Each structure stands twice: as C-alpha cells, then as structure tokens.
Amino acid sequence: MNSGTVRVMTWNVWWRFGDRWRERQIGIAASLAAHRPDIVGLQESWSARESSQAAVLAAPLGLHSVFGGPSLPDLPDPPESDDHDGVGLGLAILSRWPIRHSWTHRLPSSRAERPVALVAAVDHPDGVLHVVCACAEYHAHLAEDHLAQTRELARLVTDLSTRDGALPVLLVGDLNAGPDTPEIEALTAGDAVTDAWTRRGGGDGDGVTLSAAHPDAPLGAVKQLNRRIDYVMFRPSIGGSTPKVTHAAVLDEPLNGLYPSDHFPVVVDLAW
C-alpha cells in the first residue's frame, strides 16, 4: 500500500484460553500474513517472562510491536494449567512503521486493578500516527464503568487529534457494545469519533464479531453475542483530512478447520 493508504486490523485473540491456544496462534499468524495489515490492535494478548505474543507475531512479518496492561478480562485464579502460570494479559499494537513511543492510559473503573488503553505514536511516512487500543468493561453490573470508559476513550482520542500533525487518530478495540448502545454513542455523538464500518455505509457481511454459532462462543455474554462489538474507529486531526474508508470486512471463516479466536477480526482500509 502507498503511504496514504493504511490497512487496519483489530482482533481479540482470546489469550491462552481453550485447549488449543498454540494451534490458534498459528492461525492468527497465518491470518496476519495473508491480510498484511499495516496497523494491528490486539486485545486479550498474552505476555510471559521470556516474550510476548505481540513480539512473536510481529517478528516474521517485519512489524514493530508494543504491549501494555493490565486489561480485561480477569485471569483464572489459580492458573488452570502450566501454560497460564506467570502469564499476563493485556493489549498490543503492531505496526509496519517504527513506533516512536508508547504509553498506557488508565480507564475509569471500580475494579481493584484498573484497566488501561494502550497508545502508540507510529512513525508513519506522512507524520505521527496515533493509535489507541482498548478493551472495555463487559460485566453487566459494571455498566456505569463501561459507559465511563468509552467516554474517556472519546476524550483521549479528541485530545490526541489536537496534537501536531495532519494524520487521523485511530481507535481499535473490543468495546463490548453494539453500534446502537449508549457506550458507542458516547464515542460517535456529534461525529467525535467515526465508526469506519458505518462510514462506508456498511462493510462486507453482517458485521457480527462475537457469534453464538461459534463453537467457543461465550454463551453467558448475552449482551454482546451476535453483535459487532469490535471496532476500527478514527478521528481526523485538527486541520487534517477525513480518511476515506475503501474496504471493511469481518473475517469469520476458520483456518484449517479451527477458529483462531472466539472473536472475529475486523479489517478496514483507510485512505487519505
């Protein structure tokens, strides 16, 4: 892709949950290699003492990566297997271009350990491209936290859009809410942040990223099931142009008979 076109992917990659996480990771790597995104936001990504999932996935593709946490959901306590012991859960950003610096931004929460958003300043050929990756609250009894978190994400993206540079700010993540919910409206009201899927008039397919038909579907997540809860969003910078969405799709097919995650990834092509 040329410098004015960026392929963005967001994917909740389901940590090391399930019995076949190593096989799933092969599928995640294969999907990244096949679709060749320039920017990737991962949620429920793992980090261990010796490495991180972000680094393992980025290296063979020549991508740069950063990892940050804590994030959601809660991990099994005690660990359910040796593969879980000492392994963290957080957010990751992969980039075709170098990452100048990155930081975590705490989100409002009544949990003892407050989740964060991960922010990266990417050294894009046209200037600094800010990318925000987040996973929002999902528990129904923490609905006030959920709404407060998407409001804070809107504030964060808006603040980043006022900094020097002409490139848009990207927001990628598992926001655990459908497009017609108060949590998403807190982001998109007044065009503060644009949902790339709806900007194009609807992407390919039905847009569901958490399907009850999936063999590993979290059937207890009634509020999130059979909805598009994973997003690529953007906000133009002050003085910058609004990106054009040229393609948007949910990748909902298994690879070699195995779904790489319980979520389907979203891929969006942006041009400016």
C-alpha positions, 0 to 999 in steps of 0.5 A: 500500500502507498503511504496514504493508504493504511490497512487496519486490523483489530482482533481479540485473540482470546489469550491462552484460553481453550485447549488449543491456544498454540494451534490458534496462534498459528492461525492468527499468524497465518491470518496476519500474513495473508491480510498484511495489515499495516496497523494491528490492535490486539486485545486479550494478548498474552505476555510471559517472562521470556516474550510476548505474543505481540513480539512473536507475531510481529517478528516474521512479518517485519512489524514493530510491536508494543504491549501494555496492561493490565486489561480485561478480562480477569485471569483464572485464579489459580492458573488452570494449567502450566501454560497460564502460570506467570502469564499476563494479559493485556493489549498490543499494537503492531505496526509496519512503521517504527513506533516512536513511543508508547504509553498506557492510559488508565480507564475509569473503573471500580475494579481493584486493578484498573484497566488501561488503553494502550497508545502508540505514536507510529512513525508513519511516512506522512507524520505521527500516527496515533493509535489507541487500543482498548478493551472495555468493561463487559460485566453487566453490573459494571455498566456505569464503568463501561459507559465511563470508559468509552467516554474517556476513550472519546476524550483521549482520542479528541485530545490526541487529534489536537496534537501536531500533525495532519494524520487521523487518530485511530481507535481499535478495540473490543468495546463490548457494545453494539453500534446502537448502545449508549457506550458507542454513542458516547464515542460517535455523538456529534461525529467525535469519533467515526465508526469506519464500518458505518462510514462506508455505509456498511462493510462486507457481511453482517458485521457480527464479531462475537457469534453464538454459532461459534463453537467457543462462543461465550454463551453467558455474554448475552449482551454482546453475542451476535453483535459487532462489538469490535471496532476500527474507529478514527478521528481526523486531526485538527486541520487534517483530512477525513480518511476515506474508508475503501474496504471493511470486512469481518473475517469469520471463516476458520483456518484449517478447520479451527477458529483462531479466536472466539472473536472475529477480526475486523479489517478496514482500509483507510485512505487519505 
